[in-house]
Amino acid sequence: MNTIINIRPYTAWNLLDHVIVQLGKEGERICNNRISDDPFYNTLVDLVCKKGIKELPRQVIIAKPFYPYVLLTYYVLFHKGNLDLAKALYRRLSKIYRDNSNVFDRNEEASLKIIGEVIEFLDTLRELDKNIHKNILEYHLEVLITKLNKVDCAEDSGWSCLFRDLIISDLEPNLERVCRKLRSIKGMYRAETVPIDEELIEGYNLFMTEEFSPIYTFLSSIAERELDSLKHVYEEAHKLEIEKRNIKEKLNKILGVQRMLYIYVEKAESTFKKAFTYWPLIGGLLLGIATIPNIGLLGLVFAAIPLLTYLLKLAEILARRNLKKIEERINYLKSSRVERLAKIIWLS
């Protein structure tokens, strides 16, 4: 399904929807494609485009609907890497929720809890020793993902479960699992099997034409853009895994030949020792037949053993060196997502 949502920025609500749709579809290109001089609109865009913002400007007044602010909190955290601003947004939303939880619909409530779980977890990690916990960050992320999978979302009745899947894809260190999550989000949207939230339809001005809501446009567009950005990484990692397997097979063959050669040399050495013991008896006989071609060929073989040993060792060294380079590159590709989260947490 080709989805194009064009929202006319007439009201604050329209402006919010426009911002989240454009963030989903275009990312930070919104910074150079501002469509209004409205101060509220530009303040929202500045939250994404300006660096160093850690607190919410006073002119940002959060009110119903809350889903744009939840999605904006997600974007600020994972796509701008600004944990401080995401925390400020989340805490403003949390205060409203604590004062009157009834103003949140069930998907907004579930999504707020999900993004809050992430922000509080990452903020706690920030207080810990970076030198220790950065090395085990992947383990921490697995713990967080397990916790998120236990958070209730509005199954089959809205967007909060898709939101949770999107967040898990940002936290997941495993590239294959990341791609599966993102394809699932994108596939649900394109297959037109998105569950419709009746509360959202009744309570909010949902765009129910031939299009889905701005929420689903945001979620699916983010998933599609993430898949596109990961495509070359995933393909490179896959090719390197194949190359790694081939080099390992080659290395095993080299080591096998080395073992056979070692056994052969040991047997030959044992034979020569025995021959040396009885040399006074057989020395004259060997001297007499030294010109026989087979004996000359045997001598050539023994003379070639040191050279063959050297070449095999050289081949082993080169194979191990290539294997190490490939493994380092694979580890770099796979750890790049963890490294990105480390920068969000510890600001470096």
C-alpha positions as CSV (number, residue, x, y, z in Angstrom):
1,M,0.0,0.0,0.0
2,N,1.4,3.4,-1.0
3,T,0.6,5.7,1.8
4,I,0.9,9.5,1.4
5,I,-0.4,11.6,4.2
6,N,-0.4,15.3,3.7
7,I,-1.5,17.2,6.8
8,R,-2.4,20.8,6.5
9,P,-0.9,22.6,9.5
10,Y,-3.9,24.6,10.6
11,T,-4.2,23.7,14.3
12,A,-1.7,22.7,17.1
13,W,-3.0,19.1,16.7
14,N,-2.4,19.2,12.9
15,L,1.1,20.6,13.6
16,L,1.9,17.8,16.0
17,D,0.7,15.2,13.5
18,H,2.6,16.9,10.7
19,V,5.8,16.8,12.8
20,I,5.6,13.1,13.6
21,V,4.7,12.1,10.1
22,Q,7.6,14.1,8.6
23,L,10.0,12.7,11.3
24,G,8.9,9.2,10.4
25,K,9.2,9.7,6.6
26,E,12.1,12.1,6.3
27,G,13.9,12.2,9.6
28,E,16.0,15.3,10.1
29,R,15.3,16.7,6.6
30,I,12.4,18.4,8.4
31,C,15.0,20.8,9.7
32,N,15.4,22.3,6.2
33,N,11.8,21.8,5.2
34,R,9.8,23.9,7.7
35,I,6.3,24.4,6.5
36,S,5.0,27.0,9.0
37,D,6.1,30.2,10.9
38,D,4.0,29.1,13.8
39,P,6.1,29.4,17.0
40,F,4.7,26.2,18.5
41,Y,5.6,24.3,15.3
42,N,9.1,25.7,15.2
43,T,9.7,25.0,18.9
44,L,8.8,21.3,18.2
45,V,11.1,21.2,15.2
46,D,13.9,22.8,17.2
47,L,13.7,20.0,19.8
48,V,14.9,17.7,17.0
49,C,17.1,20.1,15.0
50,K,18.9,22.1,17.6
51,K,21.8,20.6,19.6
52,G,22.3,20.8,23.4
53,I,18.6,21.1,24.4
54,K,18.2,19.3,27.7
55,E,15.0,20.8,29.1
56,L,11.6,21.5,27.5
57,P,11.0,25.2,26.6
58,R,8.3,26.8,28.6
59,Q,6.2,27.4,25.5
60,V,5.7,23.7,25.0
61,I,2.5,23.0,26.8
62,I,1.6,19.3,26.7
63,A,-2.1,18.4,26.5
64,K,-4.3,15.8,24.8
65,P,-3.7,14.0,22.5
66,F,-0.5,12.6,24.1
67,Y,0.6,10.2,21.4
68,P,2.6,12.8,19.4
69,Y,4.6,13.6,22.5
70,V,5.2,9.9,23.3
71,L,6.5,9.4,19.7
72,L,8.5,12.6,19.8
73,T,10.1,11.3,23.1
74,Y,11.1,8.1,21.3
75,Y,12.6,10.0,18.3
76,V,14.6,12.3,20.5
77,L,16.0,9.4,22.5
78,F,16.9,6.9,19.7
79,H,17.4,9.1,16.7
80,K,18.8,12.2,18.3
81,G,20.6,10.4,21.1
82,N,19.4,13.0,23.6
83,L,18.6,11.1,26.8
84,D,18.3,14.3,28.9
85,L,15.6,15.8,26.6
86,A,13.8,12.5,26.3
87,K,13.8,12.3,30.1
88,A,12.4,15.8,30.4
89,L,9.5,14.9,27.9
90,Y,8.8,11.7,29.7
91,R,8.7,13.2,33.2
92,R,6.3,16.0,32.0
93,L,4.0,13.3,30.5
94,S,4.4,11.2,33.7
95,K,3.3,14.1,35.9
96,I,0.1,14.6,33.8
97,Y,-0.5,10.8,34.0
98,R,-0.1,10.7,37.8
99,D,-2.4,13.7,38.2
100,N,-5.1,12.2,36.0
101,S,-4.5,8.9,34.3
102,N,-8.0,8.9,32.7
103,V,-6.9,11.5,30.2
104,F,-4.6,8.9,28.5
105,D,-6.1,6.2,26.3
106,R,-4.9,2.7,26.8
107,N,-2.3,2.8,23.9
108,E,-0.9,6.1,25.2
109,E,-0.8,4.7,28.7
110,A,1.0,1.5,27.6
111,S,3.4,3.3,25.3
112,L,4.3,5.8,28.1
113,K,5.1,2.9,30.4
114,I,7.2,1.3,27.7
115,I,9.3,4.4,26.9
116,G,9.5,5.2,30.6
117,E,10.9,1.8,31.3
118,V,13.6,2.4,28.8
119,I,14.5,6.0,29.9
120,E,14.7,5.1,33.6
121,F,16.8,2.0,32.8
122,L,19.3,4.0,30.6
123,D,19.4,6.8,33.1
124,T,20.3,4.4,35.9
125,L,23.1,2.9,33.7
126,R,24.4,6.5,33.2
127,E,25.1,6.7,36.9
128,L,27.2,3.5,36.9
129,D,30.9,3.2,36.0
130,K,31.2,3.5,32.3
131,N,34.5,1.6,32.2
132,I,32.9,-1.5,33.7
133,H,29.3,-1.4,32.4
134,K,30.1,-0.4,28.8
135,N,31.8,-3.8,28.4
136,I,28.7,-5.6,29.6
137,L,26.2,-3.3,27.9
138,E,24.9,-6.0,25.7
139,Y,23.9,-8.0,28.7
140,H,22.1,-5.0,30.2
141,L,20.2,-4.6,26.9
142,E,19.1,-8.2,27.0
143,V,17.8,-7.6,30.6
144,L,15.9,-4.5,29.4
145,I,14.4,-6.3,26.4
146,T,13.2,-9.1,28.7
147,K,11.5,-6.5,30.9
148,L,9.9,-4.7,28.0
149,N,8.4,-8.0,26.7
150,K,6.6,-8.3,30.0
151,V,5.1,-4.8,29.9
152,D,1.4,-5.0,28.9
153,C,0.4,-3.4,25.6
154,A,-3.0,-3.1,24.0
155,E,-2.9,-6.4,22.1
156,D,-5.0,-6.4,18.8
157,S,-6.5,-3.0,19.6
158,G,-4.0,-0.3,18.7
159,W,-0.4,0.8,18.1
160,S,1.3,0.3,21.5
161,C,2.5,-3.2,20.7
162,L,4.1,-2.0,17.4
163,F,5.7,0.8,19.4
164,R,7.2,-1.7,21.8
165,D,8.5,-3.8,18.9
166,L,10.1,-0.7,17.4
167,I,11.8,0.2,20.7
168,I,13.0,-3.4,21.1
169,S,14.5,-3.2,17.6
170,D,16.5,-0.2,18.7
171,L,17.8,-2.0,21.7
172,E,18.4,-5.4,20.1
173,P,22.1,-6.2,19.6
174,N,21.5,-9.1,17.2
175,L,21.2,-7.8,13.6
176,E,19.0,-10.7,12.4
177,R,16.5,-10.2,15.2
178,V,16.4,-6.5,14.5
179,C,15.6,-7.0,10.9
180,R,12.9,-9.5,11.8
181,K,11.2,-7.0,14.1
182,L,11.4,-4.2,11.6
183,R,10.0,-6.4,8.8
184,S,7.2,-7.4,11.0
185,I,6.2,-3.7,11.7
186,K,6.6,-2.8,8.0
187,G,4.8,-5.9,6.9
188,M,1.8,-5.4,9.1
189,Y,1.4,-1.9,7.8
190,R,1.7,-2.8,4.1
191,A,-0.6,-5.8,4.5
192,E,-3.3,-3.4,5.8
193,T,-3.7,-5.6,9.0
194,V,-3.1,-2.7,11.4
195,P,-5.5,-3.1,14.4
196,I,-7.7,0.0,14.6
197,D,-8.0,1.5,18.1
198,E,-11.7,2.4,18.7
199,E,-10.8,4.7,21.5
200,L,-8.6,6.7,19.2
201,I,-11.3,6.9,16.5
202,E,-13.9,8.0,19.0
203,G,-11.8,10.4,21.0
204,Y,-9.4,11.9,18.5
205,N,-9.5,13.4,15.0
206,L,-8.1,10.3,13.3
207,F,-7.5,10.6,9.6
208,M,-9.8,7.8,8.4
209,T,-9.8,8.2,4.7
210,E,-7.9,5.7,2.5
211,E,-4.9,6.3,4.7
212,F,-3.9,5.0,8.2
213,S,-3.3,7.4,11.0
214,P,-0.2,9.5,11.4
215,I,0.8,7.1,14.3
216,Y,1.1,4.2,11.9
217,T,2.7,6.3,9.2
218,F,5.4,7.2,11.8
219,L,6.0,3.7,13.0
220,S,6.1,2.0,9.6
221,S,8.2,4.8,8.0
222,I,10.8,4.6,10.8
223,A,10.9,0.8,10.4
224,E,11.3,1.1,6.6
225,R,14.1,3.7,7.0
226,E,15.9,1.6,9.6
227,L,15.7,-1.4,7.4
228,D,17.2,0.6,4.5
229,S,20.0,1.8,6.7
230,L,20.7,-1.7,8.0
231,K,20.5,-3.4,4.6
232,H,24.2,-2.8,3.6
233,V,25.3,-3.7,7.1
234,Y,23.4,-6.9,7.2
235,E,24.5,-7.8,3.6
236,E,28.2,-7.1,4.4
237,A,28.0,-9.1,7.7
238,H,26.4,-12.0,5.8
239,K,29.1,-12.0,3.1
240,L,31.8,-11.8,5.8
241,E,30.3,-14.8,7.6
242,I,30.5,-16.8,4.4
243,E,34.2,-15.7,3.8
244,K,34.9,-16.5,7.4
245,R,33.6,-20.0,7.0
246,N,35.6,-20.6,3.8
247,I,38.8,-19.4,5.5
248,K,38.2,-21.7,8.5
249,E,37.8,-24.6,6.1
250,K,41.0,-23.7,4.3
251,L,42.8,-23.3,7.7
252,N,41.6,-26.7,8.8
253,K,42.9,-28.3,5.6
254,I,46.3,-26.6,6.2
255,L,46.4,-27.8,9.8
256,G,45.5,-31.3,8.6
257,V,48.4,-31.4,6.1
258,Q,50.7,-30.1,8.8
259,R,49.7,-32.9,11.1
260,M,50.2,-35.5,8.4
261,L,53.6,-34.0,7.6
262,Y,54.6,-34.0,11.2
263,I,53.7,-37.7,11.6
264,Y,55.6,-38.5,8.4
265,V,58.7,-36.6,9.7
266,E,58.5,-38.4,13.0
267,K,58.4,-41.8,11.3
268,A,61.2,-40.8,9.0
269,E,63.3,-39.6,12.0
270,S,62.7,-42.9,13.8
271,T,63.8,-44.8,10.7
272,F,67.0,-42.7,10.3
273,K,67.8,-43.3,14.0
274,K,67.6,-47.0,13.5
275,A,69.6,-46.8,10.3
276,F,72.3,-44.8,12.1
277,T,72.5,-47.5,14.8
278,Y,73.3,-50.1,12.2
279,W,75.3,-47.8,9.9
280,P,78.6,-49.7,10.1
281,L,76.8,-52.8,8.7
282,I,74.7,-51.1,5.9
283,G,76.8,-48.0,5.2
284,G,78.7,-49.6,2.4
285,L,75.5,-51.0,0.9
286,L,73.8,-47.6,0.8
287,L,76.9,-46.0,-0.7
288,G,76.9,-48.6,-3.4
289,I,73.3,-47.9,-4.5
290,A,73.3,-44.1,-4.1
291,T,73.0,-43.6,-7.8
292,I,69.7,-45.6,-8.0
293,P,67.0,-43.0,-9.2
294,N,64.5,-44.0,-6.5
295,I,67.0,-43.3,-3.7
296,G,67.8,-39.9,-5.4
297,L,64.1,-39.1,-5.4
298,L,63.7,-40.0,-1.8
299,G,66.6,-37.7,-0.9
300,L,64.8,-34.9,-2.8
301,V,61.6,-35.5,-0.8
302,F,63.5,-35.2,2.5
303,A,65.3,-32.1,1.3
304,A,61.8,-30.6,0.4
305,I,60.3,-31.2,3.8
306,P,61.7,-28.1,5.5
307,L,60.5,-25.9,2.6
308,L,57.1,-27.5,2.6
309,T,56.9,-27.0,6.4
310,Y,57.8,-23.4,6.0
311,L,55.2,-22.8,3.2
312,L,52.4,-24.5,5.2
313,K,53.3,-22.4,8.3
314,L,53.2,-19.3,6.2
315,A,49.8,-20.2,4.7
316,E,48.6,-20.8,8.3
317,I,49.8,-17.4,9.5
318,L,48.1,-15.6,6.5
319,A,44.9,-17.5,7.0
320,R,44.8,-16.7,10.7
321,R,45.5,-13.0,9.9
322,N,42.7,-12.8,7.4
323,L,40.4,-14.6,9.8
324,K,41.2,-12.1,12.5
325,K,40.5,-9.2,10.3
326,I,37.2,-10.6,9.2
327,E,36.1,-11.4,12.8
328,E,37.1,-7.9,13.8
329,R,35.0,-6.4,11.1
330,I,32.0,-8.6,11.9
331,N,32.3,-7.7,15.6
332,Y,32.4,-4.0,14.6
333,L,29.3,-4.3,12.5
334,K,27.4,-6.2,15.1
335,S,28.6,-4.0,18.0
336,S,27.8,-0.7,16.2
337,R,24.2,-0.7,17.6
338,V,25.5,-1.3,21.1
339,E,28.1,1.4,20.6
340,R,25.4,3.8,19.5
341,L,23.4,3.2,22.7
342,A,26.6,3.5,24.8
343,K,27.0,7.0,23.3
344,I,23.4,7.9,24.2
345,I,24.0,6.7,27.8
346,W,27.4,8.0,28.5
347,L,27.5,10.9,26.1
348,S,30.7,9.7,24.4
